[in-house]
Amino acid sequence: MNIVKADNLACPLDGERLELREKQLVCVNGHTFDIARQGYVNLLPVQHKRTKHPGDSKEMVSARSRFLNSGVYVPVANKLTEIIVTHLVDAEKICLMDAGCGEGYYFDYVFNYLKDKNDCGELSFVGLDISKAAITEAAKRNRQISWIVGTNRQPPVCAGSVDIVLCVFGFQSFAGFKKILKPGGKVILVEPGPDHLKELRETIYPEVKKSQPQDLSYLEEKGFSLLDRQPLQFKTGVINNEQINHLLLMTPHFYRATKEGREAAVNLKELDLTVDVVFRVLQKE
C-alpha cells in the first residue's frame, strides 16, 4: 500500500476542507489550527466540550498503553485486522478512521500490517479521540497517521470521504459516522461479549450480570445494514498484579466498583482472564 497523509480533514467550525500550510491547517474562511510539536492537531472547539478535560485521563491512558503493549490483547488486534482486510475496497484512494482511537494501539497495529501489503492505491489513516491525553500518546506511536482531538458526534472529516470507520470499545455515534462515510462504507464495531473479563468482574461486584451487545436493528431505519457478526473468546493466561491494576484502571469498572471491590481487585496477585468480544460490520446503504 502507498501510505499517504489524510487530506480530508475538515474545519470543525464550518465543515470546509482543511489545507496544510507550514505548521497549520487552514480552511477557506480563515480558521486556523496549529499542528502540535508531537504531530497531532486539536479540532475540538470549546463549544463541543462537555467538561474541561473530556475523555480519558493521563492515568487511564498510561495504564491502557502499558497493558496493551504487554501483548495480552494481540488476538483482538489480529482479528480486527483480518476483518478490515476482507472489507477493503479496490479503489485508488482509501481512508480508514479509528473513532475513539485512544492511545492508538489497535490503529497502529492495523497500519503496520497494511503498510507491507503490495496492493496498489493510496491509503490514509485518521485517528480520532476526544481525549487530548490519549491523542498525545497515540502520536508517539506513529507519525504517519493523522491524529486528531475531536468528537465522534461531529467528526472533523469531510462528508462522504471515509471508507471504513473503526470503533473499538468506544463511544458510537452513527449519525456522525454516516455523514463521513462514502456510500457503501463500513463501520466495524468491537464490543464486549457477555463473559468479557468475567473473572475480574466476579472479584469486583457481588453479582455479575451477563449483558449481550446492544441490539442494532434500529439502525436499518437510519441507513445501515448488518453485514457480519463474529465472536472471539480466549483466555489471557495468568497475568500478574501489575497487569491487573493497569487493566482495572483502563476500564469503566474502576469507577463503577465500590471501594471494597476495587481493593479486592488491586490486591489480586494473579488472574487468568476470559476475553469475550464481538465484532460486527455495518454498511452504509
SERO-4910 file (N, C-alpha, C, O; in steps of 0.05 Angstrom, whole numbers):
BEGIN
 pado doro    nc1    nc2    nc3   cac1   cac2   cac3    cc1    cc2    cc3    oc1    oc2    oc3
  Met    A     17    -24      0      0      0      0     18     25      0     39     26     12
  Asn    A      8     45    -14     21     71    -13      9     88      9    -13     99      5
  Ile    A     22     90     31     11    105     54     15    135     50     37    144     45
  Val    A     -7    150     52     -5    179     49    -19    192     73    -35    180     87
  Lys    A    -12    217     78    -25    232    100    -54    239     91    -59    245     67
  Ala    A    -72    239    109   -100    245    103   -103    274     93    -91    292    104
  Asp    A   -119    277     71   -124    304     60   -154    311     62   -163    329     48
  Asn    A   -169    296     79   -197    300     81   -206    311    108   -229    308    116
  Leu    A   -188    323    123   -195    335    149   -211    360    144   -207    375    124
  Ala    A   -231    365    161   -249    387    157   -250    406    181   -245    398    204
  Cys    A   -255    431    176   -257    451    197   -280    444    215   -302    440    205
  Pro    A   -276    443    241   -298    436    259   -318    459    263   -340    455    274
  Leu    A   -311    483    252   -329    506    255   -348    509    232   -371    517    235
  Asp    A   -338    503    207   -355    507    184   -356    484    165   -370    484    145
  Gly    A   -341    463    171   -341    439    154   -325    440    129   -324    421    113
  Glu    A   -312    462    124   -295    465     99   -270    449    102   -259    445    123
  Arg    A   -260    440     79   -236    424     78   -212    440     89   -209    464     83
  Leu    A   -195    427    104   -171    440    115   -147    434     97   -144    412     87
  Glu    A   -131    454     93   -106    451     78    -82    457     95    -83    474    113
  Leu    A    -61    442     90    -36    445    105    -20    469     95    -13    470     71
  Arg    A    -14    487    113      3    510    107     24    512    129     18    521    151
  Glu    A     48    504    122     70    503    141     62    486    165     59    462    162
  Lys    A     59    497    189     52    481    212     24    486    222     17    484    246
  Gln    A      6    493    203    -22    498    209    -40    485    189    -32    480    166
  Leu    A    -65    480    198    -86    472    180   -105    495    177   -113    507    198
  Val    A   -112    503    153   -127    527    148   -150    521    129   -147    506    110
  Cys    A   -174    532    135   -197    529    116   -200    555    101   -187    575    106
  Val    A   -218    555     81   -222    577     63   -232    602     77   -229    624     68
  Asn    A   -245    598    100   -256    620    115   -236    632    136   -243    649    152
  Gly    A   -212    621    135   -191    633    152   -188    621    179   -172    631    195
  His    A   -203    600    186   -199    587    212   -173    571    211   -168    556    193
  Thr    A   -157    574    232   -131    561    232   -128    543    257   -138    549    278
  Phe    A   -113    521    253   -109    502    275    -80    493    274    -70    483    254
  Asp    A    -66    498    296    -38    492    297    -33    462    300    -48    448    314
  Ile    A    -12    452    286     -4    425    290     16    424    313     36    438    313
  Ala    A     10    409    333     26    407    357     53    396    350     56    381    331
  Arg    A     73    401    367    100    391    361    101    361    362    118    349    350
  Gln    A     82    348    376     80    319    376     69    308    350     71    284    345
  Gly    A     56    325    334     47    317    308     16    315    305      7    310    283
  Tyr    A      1    318    326    -28    317    325    -40    345    321    -25    365    324
  Val    A    -66    347    316    -79    373    314   -105    371    330   -119    351    330
  Asn    A   -110    393    345   -134    394    362   -157    408    346   -156    432    341
  Leu    A   -177    392    339   -200    402    324   -226    399    341   -247    394    330
  Leu    A   -222    404    366   -245    402    385   -251    430    395   -238    439    414
  Pro    A   -271    444    384   -277    471    393   -287    471    422   -298    451    431
  Val    A   -284    493    436   -292    494    464   -322    488    467   -330    475    486
  Gln    A   -338    497    447   -367    493    449   -375    463    446   -398    456    452
  His    A   -357    446    437   -363    418    435   -354    402    460   -358    378    461
  Lys    A   -341    416    479   -332    402    503   -355    403    524   -369    423    527
  Arg    A   -358    381    538   -377    379    560   -363    382    587   -376    388    607
  Thr    A   -337    378    587   -321    383    611   -295    396    602   -289    398    579
  Lys    A   -280    405    622   -255    419    615   -235    401    602   -221    409    583
  His    A   -233    376    612   -215    356    600   -231    331    594   -231    312    609
  Pro    A   -245    331    571   -262    308    564   -246    283    557   -223    285    549
  Gly    A   -259    260    561   -246    235    553   -228    224    575   -228    233    598
  Asp    A   -212    204    567   -195    190    587   -173    209    598   -162    226    584
  Ser    A   -167    205    623   -146    220    637   -118    209    629   -116    187    617
  Lys    A    -97    223    637    -70    214    632    -65    187    646    -51    170    635
  Glu    A    -76    184    670    -72    159    685    -85    135    670    -73    114    668
  Met    A   -109    139    660   -123    118    645   -108    111    619   -105     88    612
  Val    A    -99    132    606    -85    128    580    -59    113    585    -52     94    570
  Ser    A    -44    121    606    -19    107    612    -23     78    619     -8     61    610
  Ala    A    -44     73    635    -50     45    643    -57     28    619    -48      6    616
  Arg    A    -74     39    601    -82     25    577    -58     19    559    -56     -3    548
  Ser    A    -41     39    556    -18     36    538      0     13    549      9     -3    534
  Arg    A      5     13    575     22     -7    587     10    -35    585     24    -55    579
  Phe    A    -16    -37    589    -29    -63    588    -29    -73    559    -22    -96    554
  Leu    A    -37    -57    540    -39    -66    512    -11    -72    501     -8    -91    485
  Asn    A      9    -56    509     36    -61    499     47    -88    509     67    -98    498
  Ser    A     35    -99    530     45   -125    540     37   -148    522     47   -170    525
  Gly    A     19   -142    503     11   -162    483    -13   -180    490    -19   -198    475
  Val    A    -25   -175    513    -47   -192    522    -71   -192    502    -84   -212    498
  Tyr    A    -75   -169    489    -98   -167    470    -90   -170    441   -105   -161    423
  Val    A    -67   -181    435    -59   -185    407    -80   -201    391    -84   -194    368
  Pro    A    -93   -222    402   -113   -236    387   -136   -217    378   -147   -221    356
  Val    A   -143   -197    394   -164   -178    386   -154   -161    363   -168   -157    343
  Ala    A   -129   -152    364   -117   -136    343   -115   -152    317   -120   -142    295
  Asn    A   -107   -177    319   -105   -195    296   -132   -198    283   -135   -196    258
  Lys    A   -153   -204    298   -180   -208    287   -190   -183    274   -202   -184    253
  Leu    A   -186   -160    287   -194   -134    276   -181   -130    249   -194   -122    229
  Thr    A   -155   -135    247   -141   -131    222   -151   -150    200   -154   -141    177
  Glu    A   -156   -174    208   -167   -194    189   -193   -185    177   -198   -188    153
  Ile    A   -211   -174    194   -237   -165    184   -234   -141    166   -247   -139    146
  Ile    A   -216   -122    174   -212    -99    157   -203   -106    129   -213    -96    109
  Val    A   -184   -125    128   -173   -133    102   -195   -144     84   -195   -139     60
  Thr    A   -214   -159     95   -235   -171     79   -255   -150     68   -270   -155     49
  His    A   -254   -126     80   -273   -105     72   -259    -81     59   -272    -61     53
  Leu    A   -234    -83     53   -220    -62     38   -230    -62      9   -229    -83     -4
  Val    A   -238    -40      0   -248    -38    -28   -224    -34    -47   -203    -26    -39
  Asp    A   -229    -41    -72   -208    -37    -93   -212     -9   -104   -228     -5   -123
  Ala    A   -197     10    -94   -200     38   -102   -174     52   -102   -154     43    -90
  Glu    A   -172     74   -116   -147     90   -118   -141    103    -91   -117    105    -84
  Lys    A   -161    111    -77   -157    124    -51   -175    112    -30   -199    109    -34
  Ile    A   -163    103     -8   -178     91     14   -171    106     40   -148    111     46
  Cys    A   -192    112     55   -187    125     81   -199    108    103   -223    100    102
  Leu    A   -183    102    124   -193     88    148   -193    108    171   -174    124    174
  Met    A   -214    107    187   -215    124    211   -221    108    235   -239     92    235
  Asp    A   -205    112    257   -210     99    282   -223    119    300   -210    138    310
  Ala    A   -249    116    305   -265    135    320   -265    127    349   -278    107    357
  Gly    A   -250    142    365   -245    134    393   -220    117    395   -220     96    407
  Cys    A   -199    126    382   -174    110    378   -158    107    404   -140     90    405
  Gly    A   -165    123    425   -149    120    449   -120    126    444   -113    145    430
  Glu    A   -102    110    457    -73    115    454    -62    102    429    -37    101    426
  Gly    A    -79     93    411    -71     85    384    -61     57    380    -50     50    359
  Tyr    A    -63     39    400    -52     12    398    -64     -3    374    -48    -13    357
  Tyr    A    -90     -5    372   -102    -21    351    -97     -9    323    -92    -23    304
  Phe    A   -100     18    321    -97     30    295    -68     28    285    -63     24    261
  Asp    A    -49     30    303    -21     27    296    -15     -2    287      0     -7    269
  Tyr    A    -28    -21    300    -25    -49    293    -36    -54    265    -22    -67    249
  Val    A    -59    -43    259    -71    -45    232    -52    -32    211    -47    -43    190
  Phe    A    -43     -9    218    -25      6    200      0    -11    192      7    -13    169
  Asn    A     12    -22    212     37    -37    208     33    -63    191     51    -72    178
  Tyr    A      9    -73    192      2    -96    176     -2    -87    147      8    -99    128
  Leu    A    -18    -66    143    -26    -58    116     -3    -45    101     -2    -46     76
  Lys    A     15    -32    115     37    -18    101     54    -36     85     67    -28     65
  Asp    A     55    -62     92     72    -81     79     58    -97     57     71   -113     43
  Lys    A     32    -91     53     18   -105     31     24    -91      5     29    -67      4
  Asn    A     25   -107    -16     33    -97    -42     11    -86    -60     15    -80    -83
  Asp    A    -13    -84    -48    -35    -74    -64    -30    -45    -74    -16    -30    -60
  Cys    A    -40    -38    -97    -37    -11   -107    -57      7    -94    -76     -2    -80
  Gly    A    -55     33    -99    -73     52    -87    -62     66    -63    -42     58    -51
  Glu    A    -74     89    -56    -66    105    -33    -84     99     -9   -108     96    -12
  Leu    A    -71     97     14    -85     91     39    -78    112     60    -54    116     65
  Ser    A    -98    124     71    -94    144     93   -108    135    118   -128    121    117
  Phe    A    -97    144    141   -107    136    167   -113    161    184    -97    179    185
  Val    A   -137    162    196   -145    184    213   -152    172    240   -172    157    242
  Gly    A   -138    179    261   -144    171    288   -157    193    304   -145    215    306
  Leu    A   -180    189    314   -196    210    327   -203    202    356   -212    179    361
  Asp    A   -199    220    375   -207    215    402   -212    242    416   -199    262    409
  Ile    A   -231    242    434   -237    267    448   -217    274    470   -217    296    480
  Ser    A   -201    254    478   -181    258    499   -155    268    488   -142    254    472
  Lys    A   -147    292    496   -121    302    487    -98    285    498    -78    281    484
  Ala    A   -101    275    522    -80    257    533    -77    232    516    -54    223    512
  Ala    A    -99    221    507    -98    197    490    -84    202    463    -67    187    454
  Ile    A    -92    224    451    -81    231    424    -51    238    427    -36    231    409
  Thr    A    -44    251    448    -15    257    452      1    231    454     23    230    443
  Glu    A    -10    211    467      4    185    469      4    171    443     24    158    435
  Ala    A    -19    173    428    -21    159    402      0    170    382     11    156    366
  Ala    A      4    196    384     22    209    365     51    199    369     67    201    350
  Lys    A     57    189    392     84    178    397     88    151    382    111    144    377
  Arg    A     66    138    376     68    111    364     74    113    334     90     97    323
  Asn    A     62    133    321     63    132    291     58    160    280     36    171    283
  Arg    A     78    172    267     76    199    257     63    199    229     57    221    218
  Gln    A     58    176    217     46    175    191     15    175    192      2    179    172
  Ile    A      4    170    216    -24    171    220    -32    200    227    -18    213    242
  Ser    A    -55    209    217    -65    236    224    -81    233    250   -103    224    249
  Trp    A    -69    242    272    -82    240    298    -97    266    304    -85    288    301
  Ile    A   -122    264    312   -139    288    316   -153    287    343   -164    266    350
  Val    A   -153    309    357   -171    312    380   -197    322    369   -199    343    357
  Gly    A   -218    306    374   -244    313    363   -265    295    375   -260    278    391
  Thr    A   -290    298    366   -312    283    376   -326    266    355   -328    274    332
  Asn    A   -335    242    363   -348    224    345   -376    235    336   -386    228    315
  Arg    A   -387    252    353   -413    264    345   -411    282    321   -428    283    304
  Gln    A   -389    296    319   -384    314    297   -355    311    287   -338    328    292
  Pro    A   -349    288    274   -322    283    266   -312    305    246   -325    311    227
  Pro    A   -288    317    252   -278    338    234   -265    326    209   -241    330    204
  Val    A   -281    313    193   -273    300    169   -293    306    147   -317    308    153
  Cys    A   -285    310    123   -303    317    101   -325    296     97   -320    272    100
  Ala    A   -348    305     91   -371    287     87   -365    268     63   -354    276     43
  Gly    A   -373    243     67   -370    223     46   -342    217     37   -337    212     14
  Ser    A   -323    218     56   -295    215     48   -281    191     61   -257    187     57
  Val    A   -295    176     78   -283    154     93   -294    127     84   -318    125     79
  Asp    A   -276    108     80   -285     81     71   -293     63     94   -313     49     93
  Ile    A   -277     63    115   -282     46    138   -278     61    164   -257     74    168
  Val    A   -298     60    182   -296     72    209   -293     49    229   -310     31    229
  Leu    A   -273     50    245   -269     30    267   -279     43    293   -275     67    297
  Cys    A   -292     27    309   -300     37    336   -295     14    355   -312     -4    358
  Val    A   -272     14    368   -263     -8    385   -267     -1    415   -253     16    426
  Phe    A   -287    -13    427   -295     -8    455   -299     22    459   -294     33    480
  Gly    A   -309     36    439   -312     65    440   -341     75    440   -359     59    437
  Phe    A   -343    101    442   -369    114    441   -379    115    412   -364    124    394
  Gln    A   -403    105    407   -413    103    380   -432    127    373   -450    133    389
  Ser    A   -428    139    351   -446    160    341   -452    154    312   -437    163    294
  Phe    A   -473    139    307   -479    130    280   -487    153    261   -483    152    237
  Ala    A   -498    174    273   -504    198    257   -478    211    247   -476    219    224
  Gly    A   -458    213    265   -432    223    257   -418    206    237   -406    216    218
  Phe    A   -420    179    241   -407    160    223   -419    161    195   -405    161    175
  Lys    A   -446    162    195   -460    162    169   -452    186    152   -449    184    127
  Lys    A   -449    209    165   -442    233    150   -415    232    136   -413    241    113
  Ile    A   -396    219    148   -369    220    137   -363    196    119   -343    196    104
  Leu    A   -380    175    121   -375    151    104   -383    155     75   -402    169     69
  Lys    A   -368    142     58   -376    141     30   -400    123     27   -405    107     45
  Pro    A   -415    125      5   -437    105      0   -425     77      0   -405     72    -14
  Gly    A   -437     59     14   -426     32     16   -404     29     36   -393      7     39
  Gly    A   -397     51     50   -376     50     70   -384     33     94   -407     27     99
  Lys    A   -364     24    109   -368      4    131   -362     17    158   -344     34    161
  Val    A   -376      7    178   -369     12    207   -362    -15    219   -378    -34    218
  Ile    A   -339    -18    231   -331    -42    245   -331    -37    274   -315    -21    284
  Leu    A   -349    -50    289   -351    -47    318   -338    -70    332   -340    -93    324
  Val    A   -324    -63    354   -313    -84    372   -325    -78    399   -320    -56    410
  Glu    A   -340    -97    410   -355    -92    436   -351   -116    455   -346   -138    446
  Pro    A   -354   -111    480   -352   -133    500   -375   -154    496   -398   -146    492
  Gly    A   -368   -179    498   -388   -200    499   -396   -205    528   -385   -193    546
  Pro    A   -415   -223    532   -427   -227    559   -407   -237    580   -410   -232    603
  Asp    A   -386   -252    571   -366   -263    590   -340   -247    591   -320   -256    602
  His    A   -340   -223    580   -315   -207    578   -305   -200    606   -320   -188    622
  Leu    A   -281   -208    612   -268   -202    638   -284   -211    662   -285   -198    683
  Lys    A   -297   -235    659   -316   -243    680   -302   -249    706   -313   -244    727
  Glu    A   -277   -258    705   -262   -264    730   -256   -238    746   -258   -238    770
  Leu    A   -250   -217    731   -246   -191    744   -272   -180    755   -272   -170    778
  Arg    A   -293   -182    740   -319   -172    749   -329   -188    773   -342   -176    790
  Glu    A   -324   -214    774   -333   -230    796   -318   -222    822   -328   -226    844
  Thr    A   -294   -212    819   -278   -202    842   -289   -175    852   -289   -170    876
  Ile    A   -297   -159    833   -305   -131    840   -334   -129    850   -339   -115    869
  Tyr    A   -352   -144    837   -381   -140    842   -392   -164    857   -384   -186    853
  Pro    A   -412   -158    875   -425   -180    889   -442   -198    871   -446   -221    876
  Glu    A   -452   -186    849   -468   -200    830   -460   -192    802   -458   -168    796
  Val    A   -455   -211    784   -446   -205    757   -468   -212    737   -477   -234    736
  Lys    A   -476   -192    721   -496   -196    701   -483   -199    673   -464   -185    667
  Lys    A   -493   -218    658   -483   -223    631   -500   -206    611   -523   -212    607
  Ser    A   -487   -186    599   -501   -169    581   -493   -174    552   -469   -176    546
  Gln    A   -512   -177    535   -507   -180    506   -500   -153    494   -510   -133    504
  Pro    A   -485   -153    472   -481   -128    457   -507   -116    449   -527   -131    445
  Gln    A   -508    -90    447   -533    -76    441   -547    -86    415   -533    -94    396
  Asp    A   -573    -84    415   -589    -91    391   -586    -68    371   -592    -45    377
  Leu    A   -577    -74    347   -572    -53    327   -593    -53    305   -589    -40    284
  Ser    A   -615    -68    308   -635    -70    287   -647    -42    281   -656    -38    258
  Tyr    A   -647    -24    300   -659      2    296   -643     18    275   -653     37    263
  Leu    A   -618     10    269   -602     25    251   -610     20    222   -602     35    204
  Glu    A   -627      0    216   -637     -3    189   -653     21    180   -651     29    157
  Glu    A   -668     33    198   -683     57    192   -665     81    188   -673    101    176
  Lys    A   -641     79    198   -622    102    196   -602     98    173   -582    113    170
  Gly    A   -606     77    156   -590     74    132   -566     56    135   -547     58    120
  Phe    A   -566     38    155   -545     18    158   -556    -10    157   -578    -15    167
  Ser    A   -540    -28    146   -548    -57    147   -525    -73    159   -502    -66    156
  Leu    A   -532    -94    174   -512   -111    187   -502   -131    167   -518   -147    156
  Leu    A   -476   -131    162   -464   -149    142   -452   -174    155   -453   -196    143
  Asp    A   -441   -171    179   -426   -193    191   -425   -191    221   -426   -169    232
  Arg    A   -424   -214    234   -420   -215    263   -402   -238    270   -407   -261    262
  Gln    A   -380   -232    284   -361   -253    291   -352   -251    320   -343   -230    329
  Pro    A   -356   -272    336   -347   -272    364   -318   -280    366   -307   -294    348
  Leu    A   -305   -272    387   -278   -280    393   -276   -284    423   -282   -265    438
  Gln    A   -267   -307    432   -264   -312    460   -238   -328    465   -232   -347    450
  Phe    A   -223   -319    484   -198   -333    491   -190   -327    520   -201   -308    532
  Lys    A   -172   -343    530   -161   -338    557   -135   -324    555   -118   -330    537
  Thr    A   -130   -305    572   -105   -290    571    -81   -306    581    -58   -299    575
  Gly    A    -86   -327    597    -64   -338    612    -61   -321    637    -73   -300    639
  Val    A    -45   -330    655    -41   -316    681    -28   -289    676     -6   -287    665
  Ile    A    -41   -268    686    -29   -241    686    -23   -233    715    -37   -243    733
  Asn    A     -3   -217    718      6   -210    745     -8   -186    757    -25   -174    745
  Asn    A     -1   -180    782    -14   -158    797    -12   -131    782    -31   -116    782
  Glu    A     11   -126    771     15   -100    757     -4    -99    733    -16    -78    728
  Gln    A     -6   -120    717    -23   -120    694    -53   -118    703    -68   -104    689
  Ile    A    -60   -131    724    -87   -129    734    -94   -100    741   -116    -90    735
  Asn    A    -76    -86    754    -80    -59    762    -82    -40    738    -99    -22    738
  His    A    -66    -45    717    -68    -29    693    -95    -34    679   -108    -15    670
  Leu    A   -103    -59    678   -129    -66    666   -152    -53    680   -170    -42    668
  Leu    A   -151    -55    706   -173    -43    723   -175    -13    718   -197     -3    715
  Leu    A   -153      1    717   -153     30    714   -162     38    686   -173     60    683
  Met    A   -158     22    666   -164     29    639   -194     24    632   -203     32    611
  Thr    A   -208     10    650   -236      3    644   -255     20    661   -247     31    681
  Pro    A   -281     21    653   -301     35    670   -305     22    697   -316     34    715
  His    A   -296     -3    700   -301    -17    725   -287     -4    749   -297     -6    772
  Phe    A   -265     10    744   -251     24    765   -270     45    778   -268     49    803
  Tyr    A   -287     58    762   -304     79    773   -331     69    781   -345     81    797
  Arg    A   -339     46    770   -365     34    777   -364     18    803   -385     15    817
  Ala    A   -341      7    809   -338    -11    832   -339      5    859   -333     28    860
  Thr    A   -347     -9    879   -345      2    906   -316      3    915   -299     -9    902
  Lys    A   -311     17    937   -284     18    947   -274    -10    954   -251    -17    949
  Glu    A   -291    -27    965   -284    -54    973   -278    -71    948   -259    -87    948
  Gly    A   -294    -67    927   -290    -81    902   -263    -75    890   -249    -92    880
  Arg    A   -257    -49    889   -231    -40    878   -208    -52    893   -188    -61    882
  Glu    A   -210    -51    920   -188    -61    937   -184    -91    932   -161   -100    932
  Ala    A   -206   -105    929   -204   -134    924   -189   -140    898   -173   -158    897
  Ala    A   -195   -124    878   -181   -128    852   -152   -120    853   -135   -133    842
  Val    A   -147    -97    866   -120    -86    868   -102   -106    882    -78   -107    877
  Asn    A   -112   -121    901    -96   -139    917    -92   -167    905    -79   -184    917
  Leu    A   -105   -172    882   -101   -198    869    -72   -201    860    -60   -183    849
  Lys    A    -61   -224    866    -33   -229    857    -32   -238    828    -13   -231    814
  Glu    A    -52   -253    819    -53   -261    791    -81   -268    783    -99   -272    800
  Leu    A    -86   -270    757   -113   -276    747   -111   -287    719    -95   -277    703
  Asp    A   -127   -307    713   -129   -318    686   -155   -309    675   -176   -319    683
  Leu    A   -155   -290    656   -179   -276    648   -191   -288    622   -177   -298    605
  Thr    A   -217   -285    621   -232   -291    596   -236   -265    581   -246   -245    591
  Val    A   -227   -265    556   -233   -243    538   -255   -252    519   -252   -272    505
  Asp    A   -277   -237    519   -300   -244    503   -309   -219    488   -320   -201    500
  Val    A   -304   -218    462   -312   -194    447   -327   -203    422   -326   -225    412
  Val    A   -343   -184    412   -359   -188    388   -352   -167    367   -352   -143    373
  Phe    A   -347   -176    343   -341   -158    320   -366   -157    302   -377   -178    295
  Arg    A   -375   -133    296   -397   -130    278   -390   -110    256   -378    -90    261
  Val    A   -399   -116    232   -394    -99    209   -420    -89    198   -438   -104    191
  Leu    A   -423    -62    197   -446    -49    186   -439    -35    160   -417    -26    157
  Gln    A   -458    -33    142   -453    -20    117   -473      3    113   -497      0    118
  Lys    A   -463     26    105   -480     49     98   -493     44     71   -480     39     51
  Glu    A   -519     45     71   -534     40     46   -532     64     27   -544     63      5
***
